[in-house]
Amino acid sequence: MRFIGDIPVWGDPQENAVLQMKNCAGEAADCALMADHHLGYAVPIGGVVAYEGRVSPSGVGFDIACGNKAVRLDCDHGDIRKNIPSIMDEIWKSLSFGVGRVNRESVDHDLFDDDPAWKIPVAERLKPVARKQLGTIGGGNHYVDLFSDERQRIWAGVHFGSRGLGHKLATHFIKAGGGKNGMHVDPVLLDVETELGAEYVACMKLAGRYAYAGRDWVCGKVASILGAEILEEVHNHHNFAWEEEHGGRRLWVVRKGATPAFPGQKGFVGGSMGDHSVILEGVDSKESEQALYSTVHGAGRVLSRTRAAGKTRFKKGKRVRISAGEISRDMMLNWVRGMGVELRGAGTDESPHCYKRLPEVLEAHRGTIRILHTLDPIGVAMAAAGEFDPYRD
């Protein structure tokens, strides 16, 4: 860890992300930049920004409550390995991957009946589509994976957020707060004591419940496909804002692509489709305080989607490639096959070549976390190539 000005930065500093964080720091009570940081909308991904009495919709981002869940299952490792092609076929067939999808199954949840935030007009309008999309995974870097840990125990892991509900809520509040389009803009800040700020907090928490419910359902569905029981679970948001106490002050801590890591708190952090993932926990240290008890949410991108996959545009309703990317499908498949991974879906913009290596990123945070389990991927399912990801973060 090093300080750049007053900002603690982990890992190799990316200049554009550091400049974004410097812009955020002027209005913040405290901030920090995790080792997987890279450029984001208004606030860098991997950024942690704390405010007194204010919260930032653009800081939380467009995929409110995006996060990870991992569950340990009572499966036999040999059986899973032997049958992994048919298992991944069933996962791919049974779950809804891609942008704008609705769930093939009707999924109900108490949150649709007991949360007063639905009475807020913007949320009320979104309730029908939210019902239909609960338990869908989406596009971009969202996934459903199967893993084996260091004791050959089987885990399932998922990564996605609040789907169209969160995206539309974020869009509404960023616009209502005077937000501007573009990456290099000031973050929108809302006073939590105002009507607009209070409505955002209520809707953010609603989206958080929705994301948790979706990840719970998908993990349960995977367990059902495998005929397994869930023995252990680790669940966390990494695009969210929490009211916390730091240094004797009550602060709203916005984590954008950053995992909460208070002492003893467990988190699931995924690598790329052809790399290790981990179950970790926070430790108590001075460095942990400086990180606002936060850590990475993944490995962090080193190649943009356009550089990796090339440029495309729509012509007469079809996506047409206008330039090649740096990563071919053969390059991606050779990597994941070399790791023994059974892959379904995925585009070259999500190839392991596009990401830092997670062990190196975690090493930068060795003073703030403890690795509990290392998870090797067995099967990976993602949206098919060519899916447009509307979430700018």
C-alpha positions as CSV (number, residue, x, y, z in Angstrom):
1,M,0.0,0.0,0.0
2,R,1.2,3.5,-0.7
3,F,-0.3,7.0,-0.3
4,I,-0.9,9.2,-3.3
5,G,-1.6,12.5,-1.7
6,D,-3.9,11.5,1.1
7,I,-5.4,8.5,-0.7
8,P,-4.2,5.0,0.3
9,V,-3.8,3.0,-2.9
10,W,-3.2,-0.8,-3.1
11,G,-1.6,-2.5,-6.0
12,D,-0.2,-0.9,-9.1
13,P,-1.8,2.6,-9.5
14,Q,-3.7,3.1,-12.7
15,E,-3.4,6.8,-13.4
16,N,-6.9,7.4,-14.7
17,A,-8.5,5.7,-11.8
18,V,-6.3,7.6,-9.3
19,L,-7.3,10.8,-11.0
20,Q,-11.0,9.9,-10.6
21,M,-10.5,9.1,-6.9
22,K,-8.7,12.5,-6.4
23,N,-11.8,14.1,-7.8
24,C,-14.0,12.2,-5.4
25,A,-11.8,12.9,-2.4
26,G,-12.6,16.6,-2.4
27,E,-16.1,16.0,-1.0
28,A,-15.4,12.9,1.0
29,A,-14.6,12.4,4.6
30,D,-12.3,9.5,3.7
31,C,-11.5,7.3,0.7
32,A,-9.3,4.3,-0.4
33,L,-8.5,2.5,-3.7
34,M,-8.4,-1.3,-3.8
35,A,-5.8,-3.2,-5.8
36,D,-8.3,-4.3,-8.5
37,H,-9.1,-0.7,-9.3
38,H,-9.8,0.6,-12.8
39,L,-11.7,3.4,-14.5
40,G,-15.4,3.6,-13.7
41,Y,-18.4,6.0,-14.2
42,A,-17.6,9.0,-12.0
43,V,-16.0,6.8,-9.3
44,P,-13.4,4.2,-10.0
45,I,-14.2,0.5,-9.6
46,G,-12.3,-0.6,-6.6
47,G,-13.1,2.7,-5.0
48,V,-14.3,3.2,-1.4
49,V,-15.6,6.7,-0.5
50,A,-17.1,7.7,2.8
51,Y,-19.3,10.7,3.3
52,E,-20.9,12.4,6.4
53,G,-24.6,12.5,5.9
54,R,-24.5,12.0,2.2
55,V,-24.6,9.1,-0.2
56,S,-23.6,8.8,-3.9
57,P,-25.9,7.0,-6.4
58,S,-23.1,7.2,-9.0
59,G,-20.7,5.9,-6.5
60,V,-22.8,2.8,-5.8
61,G,-23.2,2.6,-9.6
62,F,-25.8,1.3,-12.1
63,D,-25.8,-2.3,-10.9
64,I,-26.9,-1.6,-7.3
65,A,-26.0,-4.5,-5.0
66,C,-24.0,-6.4,-7.5
67,G,-22.3,-9.0,-5.4
68,N,-21.1,-12.6,-4.9
69,K,-22.4,-15.6,-3.2
70,A,-20.6,-19.0,-2.7
71,V,-22.1,-22.1,-1.2
72,R,-20.3,-25.3,-0.2
73,L,-22.3,-28.4,-1.3
74,D,-22.3,-32.0,-0.1
75,C,-21.3,-33.4,-3.5
76,D,-18.7,-36.0,-4.3
77,H,-15.8,-34.5,-6.2
78,G,-15.3,-37.5,-8.4
79,D,-18.9,-37.6,-9.5
80,I,-19.0,-33.9,-10.3
81,R,-15.7,-34.1,-12.3
82,K,-17.0,-37.2,-14.3
83,N,-20.3,-35.6,-15.1
84,I,-19.3,-32.0,-15.5
85,P,-20.3,-31.6,-19.2
86,S,-23.9,-32.7,-18.6
87,I,-24.0,-30.7,-15.4
88,M,-23.0,-27.5,-17.1
89,D,-25.5,-28.3,-19.9
90,E,-28.3,-28.5,-17.3
91,I,-27.2,-25.3,-15.6
92,W,-27.0,-23.5,-18.9
93,K,-30.5,-24.8,-19.9
94,S,-32.2,-24.2,-16.5
95,L,-31.0,-20.7,-15.7
96,S,-31.5,-17.4,-17.6
97,F,-28.3,-15.8,-18.8
98,G,-28.2,-12.5,-20.8
99,V,-29.5,-9.0,-20.7
100,G,-33.2,-8.3,-20.4
101,R,-34.1,-11.9,-19.7
102,V,-37.1,-13.0,-17.6
103,N,-37.0,-16.1,-15.5
104,R,-38.4,-19.3,-17.0
105,E,-39.8,-20.1,-13.6
106,S,-42.1,-17.9,-11.5
107,V,-40.1,-16.9,-8.4
108,D,-41.9,-15.3,-5.4
109,H,-40.4,-13.6,-2.4
110,D,-41.6,-11.8,0.7
111,L,-39.8,-8.6,-0.4
112,F,-42.5,-8.0,-3.0
113,D,-45.1,-7.8,-0.2
114,D,-43.4,-6.4,2.9
115,D,-41.0,-3.7,1.7
116,P,-42.5,-0.1,2.0
117,A,-40.0,1.1,-0.6
118,W,-42.3,-0.2,-3.4
119,K,-44.6,2.7,-2.5
120,I,-42.0,5.1,-3.9
121,P,-43.3,6.0,-7.4
122,V,-40.1,5.0,-9.3
123,A,-39.9,1.6,-7.6
124,E,-43.6,1.0,-8.0
125,R,-43.4,1.3,-11.7
126,L,-40.6,-1.2,-11.8
127,K,-42.2,-3.9,-9.7
128,P,-43.8,-5.9,-12.5
129,V,-40.5,-6.4,-14.4
130,A,-38.6,-7.0,-11.1
131,R,-40.9,-9.9,-10.4
132,K,-40.2,-11.4,-13.8
133,Q,-36.5,-11.0,-13.6
134,L,-35.8,-12.3,-10.1
135,G,-33.2,-15.1,-10.3
136,T,-31.9,-14.1,-13.7
137,I,-28.1,-13.7,-14.1
138,G,-27.6,-11.1,-16.8
139,G,-24.7,-10.4,-19.1
140,G,-21.2,-9.0,-18.9
141,N,-19.0,-10.5,-16.2
142,H,-21.9,-12.2,-14.4
143,Y,-21.6,-15.9,-13.9
144,V,-22.6,-19.2,-12.3
145,D,-19.5,-21.3,-11.5
146,L,-18.6,-24.7,-9.9
147,F,-15.4,-25.0,-7.9
148,S,-13.2,-27.4,-6.1
149,D,-11.4,-26.3,-2.9
150,E,-8.1,-27.4,-1.4
151,R,-9.8,-30.4,0.2
152,Q,-11.7,-31.3,-3.0
153,R,-15.0,-30.1,-1.7
154,I,-17.4,-28.7,-4.2
155,W,-18.6,-25.1,-4.1
156,A,-21.0,-23.1,-6.4
157,G,-20.4,-19.4,-6.8
158,V,-22.5,-16.7,-8.5
159,H,-22.0,-13.1,-9.4
160,F,-24.7,-10.7,-10.3
161,G,-26.8,-7.8,-8.9
162,S,-30.3,-6.3,-9.0
163,R,-30.8,-6.6,-12.7
164,G,-33.1,-4.1,-14.5
165,L,-34.6,-2.9,-11.2
166,G,-31.2,-1.6,-9.9
167,H,-30.2,-0.2,-13.3
168,K,-33.4,1.8,-13.7
169,L,-33.4,3.0,-10.1
170,A,-29.8,4.2,-10.4
171,T,-30.6,5.9,-13.7
172,H,-33.5,7.7,-12.1
173,F,-31.7,9.0,-9.0
174,I,-28.5,10.0,-10.8
175,K,-30.6,12.1,-13.2
176,A,-32.7,13.5,-10.3
177,G,-29.5,14.4,-8.5
178,G,-28.2,16.4,-11.5
179,G,-25.7,13.8,-12.8
180,K,-24.0,14.3,-16.1
181,N,-23.2,11.7,-18.8
182,G,-19.6,10.6,-19.2
183,M,-16.9,8.8,-17.2
184,H,-15.0,11.9,-16.0
185,V,-17.8,13.6,-14.2
186,D,-18.3,14.6,-10.5
187,P,-20.1,12.0,-8.5
188,V,-23.8,12.7,-7.6
189,L,-24.2,13.3,-3.9
190,L,-27.5,13.2,-2.1
191,D,-28.1,14.4,1.5
192,V,-29.8,11.5,3.3
193,E,-32.0,13.8,5.3
194,T,-33.7,15.2,2.1
195,E,-36.7,13.5,0.5
196,L,-34.6,12.5,-2.5
197,G,-31.8,11.2,-0.5
198,A,-34.1,9.2,1.8
199,E,-35.9,7.7,-1.2
200,Y,-32.6,6.7,-2.8
201,V,-31.4,4.9,0.4
202,A,-34.8,3.1,0.7
203,C,-34.6,2.0,-3.0
204,M,-31.0,1.0,-2.7
205,K,-31.8,-1.2,0.2
206,L,-34.7,-2.7,-1.7
207,A,-32.4,-3.5,-4.6
208,G,-30.0,-5.0,-2.1
209,R,-32.7,-7.3,-0.8
210,Y,-33.7,-8.2,-4.4
211,A,-30.1,-9.0,-5.3
212,Y,-29.7,-11.2,-2.2
213,A,-32.9,-13.0,-3.1
214,G,-31.8,-13.6,-6.6
215,R,-28.4,-15.0,-5.7
216,D,-30.1,-17.2,-3.0
217,W,-32.5,-18.6,-5.6
218,V,-29.8,-19.3,-8.2
219,C,-27.5,-21.0,-5.6
220,G,-30.5,-23.1,-4.4
221,K,-31.3,-24.0,-8.0
222,V,-27.7,-25.2,-8.7
223,A,-27.9,-27.3,-5.5
224,S,-31.1,-28.8,-6.7
225,I,-29.6,-29.6,-10.1
226,L,-26.8,-31.4,-8.4
227,G,-29.1,-33.1,-5.9
228,A,-27.1,-31.5,-3.1
229,E,-27.5,-29.8,0.3
230,I,-26.0,-26.5,1.1
231,L,-23.5,-26.9,4.0
232,E,-22.0,-23.4,4.2
233,E,-22.6,-20.0,2.5
234,V,-20.7,-16.7,2.1
235,H,-22.7,-13.8,0.7
236,N,-21.8,-10.1,0.1
237,H,-22.6,-7.1,-2.0
238,H,-19.7,-5.1,-3.5
239,N,-21.7,-2.2,-5.1
240,F,-23.5,-0.7,-2.2
241,A,-23.5,2.0,0.6
242,W,-23.6,1.2,4.3
243,E,-23.8,3.5,7.3
244,E,-20.8,2.6,9.5
245,E,-18.7,4.0,12.3
246,H,-15.0,4.8,11.4
247,G,-12.7,6.8,13.7
248,G,-15.6,7.7,16.0
249,R,-17.6,9.1,13.1
250,R,-20.9,7.9,11.5
251,L,-20.2,7.7,7.8
252,W,-22.0,6.5,4.7
253,V,-19.4,4.2,3.1
254,V,-19.8,3.7,-0.6
255,R,-18.1,0.6,-2.0
256,K,-18.0,0.4,-5.8
257,G,-16.4,-2.9,-6.7
258,A,-15.1,-3.4,-3.2
259,T,-15.9,-6.1,-0.7
260,P,-16.6,-5.3,3.0
261,A,-13.9,-7.0,5.1
262,F,-14.3,-6.2,8.8
263,P,-12.4,-8.4,11.2
264,G,-13.8,-12.0,10.9
265,Q,-16.2,-11.0,8.1
266,K,-16.1,-13.6,5.3
267,G,-16.2,-12.7,1.6
268,F,-16.2,-14.6,-1.7
269,V,-13.9,-13.0,-4.3
270,G,-13.9,-14.4,-7.8
271,G,-11.1,-14.4,-10.3
272,S,-11.6,-14.7,-14.0
273,M,-13.1,-17.8,-15.7
274,G,-9.7,-19.5,-15.9
275,D,-8.2,-18.5,-12.5
276,H,-8.5,-19.2,-8.8
277,S,-11.2,-17.6,-6.6
278,V,-11.1,-17.4,-2.8
279,I,-13.1,-17.3,0.4
280,L,-11.4,-14.8,2.6
281,E,-12.0,-12.9,5.9
282,G,-11.0,-9.5,7.1
283,V,-8.4,-9.1,9.9
284,D,-7.9,-6.2,12.4
285,S,-4.9,-4.0,11.5
286,K,-4.0,-0.4,11.0
287,E,-4.0,-1.0,7.2
288,S,-7.5,-2.5,7.5
289,E,-8.6,0.8,9.1
290,Q,-7.0,2.7,6.2
291,A,-8.9,0.5,3.7
292,L,-12.1,1.4,5.6
293,Y,-12.4,-2.4,6.3
294,S,-12.7,-3.2,2.6
295,T,-10.9,-5.4,0.0
296,V,-11.1,-6.3,-3.7
297,H,-14.2,-7.7,-5.4
298,G,-12.3,-9.5,-8.2
299,A,-9.1,-9.5,-10.1
300,G,-9.6,-6.2,-12.0
301,R,-9.6,-5.6,-15.7
302,V,-6.4,-4.8,-17.7
303,L,-8.1,-4.9,-21.1
304,S,-11.3,-3.0,-22.0
305,R,-14.1,-4.9,-23.6
306,T,-13.5,-3.2,-26.9
307,R,-9.8,-3.9,-26.9
308,A,-10.4,-7.5,-26.1
309,A,-13.3,-8.3,-28.4
310,G,-13.1,-5.6,-31.0
311,K,-15.7,-3.1,-32.2
312,T,-19.2,-4.0,-33.3
313,R,-22.3,-2.0,-34.3
314,F,-25.9,-2.8,-35.1
315,K,-26.9,-2.8,-38.7
316,K,-30.5,-3.7,-39.6
317,G,-31.1,-5.2,-36.2
318,K,-28.0,-7.4,-36.3
319,R,-24.6,-6.9,-34.6
320,V,-21.8,-6.6,-37.1
321,R,-18.1,-6.6,-36.3
322,I,-16.2,-3.6,-37.7
323,S,-12.8,-4.4,-36.2
324,A,-11.0,-7.3,-34.6
325,G,-10.1,-7.5,-30.9
326,E,-6.8,-8.5,-29.3
327,I,-8.2,-11.8,-27.9
328,S,-9.4,-14.6,-30.2
329,R,-11.9,-17.3,-29.1
330,D,-9.2,-19.9,-29.5
331,M,-6.9,-18.0,-27.1
332,M,-9.7,-17.9,-24.5
333,L,-10.7,-21.6,-25.0
334,N,-7.1,-22.8,-24.8
335,W,-6.6,-21.0,-21.5
336,V,-9.8,-22.4,-19.8
337,R,-9.3,-25.9,-21.2
338,G,-5.7,-25.8,-19.8
339,M,-7.3,-25.1,-16.4
340,G,-9.7,-28.1,-16.8
341,V,-12.7,-25.8,-17.0
342,E,-16.0,-26.8,-18.7
343,L,-17.2,-23.5,-20.3
344,R,-20.7,-22.5,-21.4
345,G,-21.3,-19.1,-23.1
346,A,-18.9,-16.2,-22.5
347,G,-17.3,-13.8,-25.0
348,T,-13.7,-12.9,-25.5
349,D,-14.3,-9.7,-23.6
350,E,-14.4,-11.9,-20.5
351,S,-11.3,-14.0,-21.3
352,P,-8.8,-14.5,-18.5
353,H,-6.4,-12.4,-20.7
354,C,-8.5,-9.4,-19.8
355,Y,-7.9,-9.6,-16.1
356,K,-5.1,-9.3,-13.6
357,R,-4.2,-12.5,-11.8
358,L,-6.1,-12.7,-8.5
359,P,-3.3,-14.0,-6.3
360,E,-1.2,-11.0,-7.2
361,V,-4.1,-8.6,-6.4
362,L,-4.7,-10.3,-3.1
363,E,-1.0,-10.2,-2.2
364,A,-1.3,-6.4,-2.2
365,H,-3.9,-6.7,0.6
366,R,-2.1,-9.3,2.7
367,G,-2.1,-7.0,5.7
368,T,-5.9,-6.7,5.7
369,I,-7.2,-10.2,4.9
370,R,-6.7,-13.9,5.5
371,I,-7.4,-16.5,2.8
372,L,-9.6,-19.3,4.1
373,H,-10.1,-21.4,1.0
374,T,-8.8,-21.4,-2.6
375,L,-11.3,-22.4,-5.2
376,D,-10.3,-23.9,-8.6
377,P,-12.9,-23.6,-11.3
378,I,-14.4,-26.7,-12.7
379,G,-17.4,-25.3,-14.7
380,V,-18.2,-21.8,-15.8
381,A,-21.5,-20.5,-17.3
382,M,-21.9,-16.9,-18.5
383,A,-24.0,-15.1,-21.1
384,A,-23.3,-15.9,-24.7
385,A,-20.8,-13.8,-26.7
386,G,-22.3,-10.6,-28.2
387,E,-24.6,-9.8,-25.2
388,F,-24.6,-6.1,-24.7
389,D,-23.9,-5.2,-21.0
390,P,-25.8,-2.0,-20.1
391,Y,-24.1,-1.6,-16.7
392,R,-21.4,0.9,-17.1
393,D,-19.6,-0.3,-14.0
